[in-house]
Amino acid sequence: MFFSEGCCSLLFVKRNERSKNKKVLDRNRGKEGSMRKYFPSGTFTERLEELWGKTGPLCVGLDVNIDEKGFPKDLIASCGEDVGQAILRFGQEIVDATSEFVCAFKPNLAFYIRYGMAGLQALQDLNDYIHDKYPHIPVIVDAKIGDIGNTNDGWVQGLFHEFGADAITVHGYLGMEAMKPFLGQKERGIIMLCKTSNPGSGEFQDLRLSESDISLYQKLAMKVAEHWNYNDNCALVAGATYPDEIGIIRTAAGSEMPLLIPGIGKQKGNLEGSIKNGRGKDNLSMILNNSRAILYAAGDDEDSGGSNAKNFAGAAHEAAKKNHEKIQAALNAVA
């Protein structure tokens, strides 16, 4: 989306007004004008384990897109055409509607940065909202980043402190040495891309290594489990569209390492197969992510408002509840 100079100025002014009036809600936030510092209560894995025992492994992806059919278009108008505020309010209502069913929330950085500074401010405010109202629920910022060490130092400050991430997704293509700024964050979750859910993931991830005749994704899973996880803060991405590969990754990773399993919604991944092959310790150690099928559930039902999606929060609640029930049924079937 493109904004005119006047529109951008208006958004900037409105954001500044809100920033001046915003209360600092806990002692973990930095002083005005300084870098923020967010420190979670308990490690990412500890908080996951506690919620797995209460709500199960469902994660709701907060991929807010105002062009989706299920996004309430009148929300933008009610926010005075402030797109950032509309994104924030949508996210807050989704969080409130689904919090009782989840072990984590996962906003994807790309869906916020596409709206420029307004979107990034909305992401920061949404993460603050989750931490303040639901401090027991961790936030995974899905950024899929990775660079040389000193650049990763910047990502650590930016995503973990400025944006309040409890965990982030990264790629390990630059090797363990470059990943050390991430791996050293003992309280956070470092979720490595391994076997992703997209149709073309096999172009490189499935390549066989001549030295051992195993796939590249399997080698990465073994490296992370055997050498990179020295702070017990690593996890792996394993897409639900590839349930057989999930089993290979689980074997390589061991029973305790969490697997982030996206693709159980609109991508039509195999939920039952993913749970059967991905379950670890205590039949869990999984983060099963569903984004669009929950966020925009109202858009699938014309009677609920169609493209206007007036009851989007209620529809999201019902969709999350159904997902929760399906997951529990699948877990019971393999128990």
Stockholm file with secondary structure:
# STOCKHOLM 1.0

chainA/1-335         MFFSEGCCSLLFVKRNERSKNKKVLDRNRGKEGSMRKYFPSGTFTERLEELWGKTGPLCVGLDVNIDEKGFPKDLIASCGEDVGQAILRFGQEIVDATSEFVCAFKPNLAFYIRYGMAGLQALQDLNDYIHDKYPHIPVIVDAKIGDIGNTNDGWVQGLFHEFGADAITVHGYLGMEAMKPFLGQKERGIIMLCKTSNPGSGEFQDLRLSESDISLYQKLAMKVAEHWNYNDNCALVAGATYPDEIGIIRTAAGSEMPLLIPGIGKQKGNLEGSIKNGRGKDNLSMILNNSRAILYAAGDDEDSGGSNAKNFAGAAHEAAKKNHEKIQAALNAVA
#=GR chainA/1-335 SS CCCCHHHHHHHHHHHHHHHHHCCCCSTTSCCTTSCCCCCCSSCHHHHHHHHHTTTCSEEEECCCCTTSTTSCHHHHHHTTTCHHHHHHHHHHHHHHHHGGGCSEEECBTHHHHTTHHHHHHHHHHHHHHHHHHCTTSCBEEEEEECCCHHHHHHHIIIIIIISCCSEEEECCTTCHHHHHHHHTCTTSEEEEEEECSSTTTHHHHTCEETTTTEEHHHHHHHHIIIIICTTSCEEEEECTTCHHHHHHHHHHHCSSSCEEEECSSTTCCCHHHHHHHHCCGGGCCEEEEECHHHHTGGGGCGGGTTTSCTTHHHHHHHHHHHHHHHHHHHHHHHC
#=GC SS_cons         CCCCHHHHHHHHHHHHHHHHHCCCCSTTSCCTTSCCCCCCSSCHHHHHHHHHTTTCSEEEECCCCTTSTTSCHHHHHHTTTCHHHHHHHHHHHHHHHHGGGCSEEECBTHHHHTTHHHHHHHHHHHHHHHHHHCTTSCBEEEEEECCCHHHHHHHIIIIIIISCCSEEEECCTTCHHHHHHHHTCTTSEEEEEEECSSTTTHHHHTCEETTTTEEHHHHHHHHIIIIICTTSCEEEEECTTCHHHHHHHHHHHCSSSCEEEECSSTTCCCHHHHHHHHCCGGGCCEEEEECHHHHTGGGGCGGGTTTSCTTHHHHHHHHHHHHHHHHHHHHHHHC
//
